[in-house]
Amino acid sequence: MSVGRPVLIALDTATDRVHVALVSGAQTRSADLAGGAQASATLLPSLTGLLSDAGLAWADVDAIAFGSGPGAFTGLRTACSAAQGLALGLGKPVISLDTLMLVAEDARLSSPADWVEGDTVWVLQDARMDEMYVAAFNWTAGGWVCLHEAQLWPLTEPLNRWGAGCTEVPQHLAGNGLTAYSGRFEGIAALHLWPDAAPRGRALASLAGQAWAQGRTLDAALALPRYVRDKV
């Protein structure tokens, strides 16, 4: 096991894209691929390609990180089963990452100068069925702290919470819900909007590395998807 400079594989398939990353010491390689029905077919070859490009083999990997959700049911099961299968085959642990926190981290990494310690971001991801997956995180020197656990919001909730006449002004809003339901955010005076934020490879690499350094690994058998919606 590489304590100081681990080799980590990370993946997220909770959205309509497949995001993968390889962390090898100070180096990060990543890929952004088509999701949906193609996810299962492209996931493992893309990870093998990242290892090959870095001159590494599967035996060099120290842990498998995966975005546990919330997100699309099929995507969550794909990520979890892939992470479990790889980890069990290699005899390595897994790292479970919050997909909404990955979106928050991607927003921060896209423009670090716009963030200061103590900032709060609300992540709003399209959940279909006229709902959004929503969570809030606070940025600290030690990383992200969850302020509001993931939940489902109806499309009316953003305006009810932050619209005209409301005293609360969100600092940062991030996630594809801003684009999917743009009309639901008219009149909300957020300080920063990050509609393109996603659980990209850079965010996977960053949070996987932090989790490894903090010893937050799991036995592969304990890996579970993070479901929020209780109905399909």
N, C-alpha and C positions, 0 to 999 in steps of 0.2 A: 504493500500500500504506500502511495506517495503522499507523505504528510504535508510537505511544504509546497510541492508543485504537482498537484493532482492532474490526472487526465480524466475529464468528465465529458460524457455524452449527455445532451439535453434535447428534449423535443416537446412540441406542443401541437395538438391537432384539434383544439377545442373550437376553432373558427373554420371559415371556408378556405383557409390556407394551412399548409404544413410548414412549421418553422422548426429548424433543427440547428444545433450548434455543437461544436467540439471545442473544449477548453483544454489546452495543453501548456501548462506553465503560464507564461504571460501572453501566449498566442491564442487567438480565437478565430475559428473558421465557422461560417454559417451558410445556410441556404434557405430560400423561401420558395416553396413549391405549391402546385395546385393541390387543393384538398378534395373534400367530398369523396366520391367513389374511388378516386385515384389514390387516396391517402395510403391505404394498406400496401399498394403495389410500389409506391415510390419511397416510402419511409426508410426501410432497411437499406436499399441500394444507395440512397443519399447519405446515410450515416457511414456506410462502408466507404463511400467515396471521400468523405471528409477525413476519415482515418488514413486512407491511402495517400491523399494529398499531403498529409502531415508526416508521412513515413512511419505510421503507427499501425498496430494490429489490435484486434479486439482484446487480446490478452493484456494489453497495456492499460486498458480502461479501469479506473478505480471506482466509478459509480455511474449510475444512470439516473438522470433527473428528468422529470416529466411534468407538464402542466396538468394538474388534476382537475381543473375547471374552476368555476362553472362554465358551461358551454354546451355545444351540441352533444346529444346523448351518444351517437355513434362515434364522434370524435373522441369523447372522453374515454370510452371503452377501448378504442384503438390505442390511444396513448398509454393507458394503464396496462393493457395486456402486452403491448410491445415492451414497455419498461420492465415489467415483471419477467417476461420471457427471456429478455437479454440478461437481466441481473441474475436470474436463477441459473441460466446457462453458463455464465461467467463466474458465478459464486461471489457476486459483488452486491453491495447495498443499493437502494434506490433513494432518491431525494424527491419529495413531493413539493411542488411549487404551485402557488395560487395563481391561476391564469389572470385574474383581474389585477393582482399585484404586478404581474409581468407587464401588463399594459401600462400601469403607472410608471414602472421602471423605464419602459421604452420611451414614454413621454419625457421623463427627466433626462434620459441620455441624449435625446434629440436636441436639447438646448439646455445644458447644465447651468448656464449663466442666469436663466430665468427662475431658478429654484434656490431657496435659502432654507436653512434649518427651521423647522416649525411649519412649513407649508403643508397644506392639506389638498389632496386631489380626490375628486369623486370620479370613479370609473363607471362608465355606462356602456354596456355591451348589448348589442341586439340579441334578444332571446326569442325572437319570432312571436307569433300569437299575440301581437300588440303589447308586448312586455319587454322590459330590459333587465339584465342582470346588473346590479348596482352594489358597489362597496366603496368605502372611503378609507384613505390611508394618509398617515402623517409622516413626512420626511424628517428623519433625525440623523445625527452624526453616526449612529449605529445602524442605520438602515430604515426600512419601512416599518411602521407600527400600524396595525389595523385598528381604525376607529369605529367602523361600522361593518359588521360581517356581511358577506354577500347575501342579497335578498332579491326578490322579484319586485319590480315597480310597474304599475300601469303607466301608460304613456302620458297620463294627466299629471303625474306626480312632480316632474321637474318644475312645471309652471306653478303648481300649488306651493312648492317649497321655496322657489327662487324668483318667481315672476313679479310683475308690477305690484307694488304695495307691500312686498315682503322685505323684511329688514336684513335677511341673510344674503350675502353676496359670495358665491363660491370663488375661491382663488383659482383653482384649476379644474377643468372638466376634460376628461379624456375618454377615448373609445369610439368604436364604430357606431354606437347608438346616436352620436351627434350627427352623423351623416345619414344613417338609415331613417331617422325620424327628425330631420333638421327643423321641420315646421313646429315641432314641440318645444324648441328652445328659443324661439323668437321672443325677444323682450327680456331675456335673462342676461344680466350684465356681468358675466364671469370675467375675471381678469385675464385668464389665459385659456385658450381652447386647443385641444390636441386631438382632432378628429382622426388623424392618420395613425395614432398610437396603436400598436398591436403587440402580441407576445412574440416579438422577433428574436432572432438569434442573439443579438447583443444583450437583450434583457434576460434571456435564458442563461447566457453565459455569466452575466453579472450576479444574478440571484442564486444560481447553482453554486458559483464560487463562494458566495457569502455563506450559504447553507453548509457547504463542506467545511469551511473554516470554523464554523460554530458547532460542528459535530452533529448537525441535524440530518442524519441519515436513518433509513428504516430498513428492516428486513424486507426483502422483496414480497414475501407473503402478506405483509401488512399494507401494501399499497392499495389505495382505493380511489375511485373517482369522487369528485366533489359535486354531488347533485344538489341543486337548490329547488328546482321545480319537481313536484311530486306527481305530475301527470304529464302525459304525452299528447 
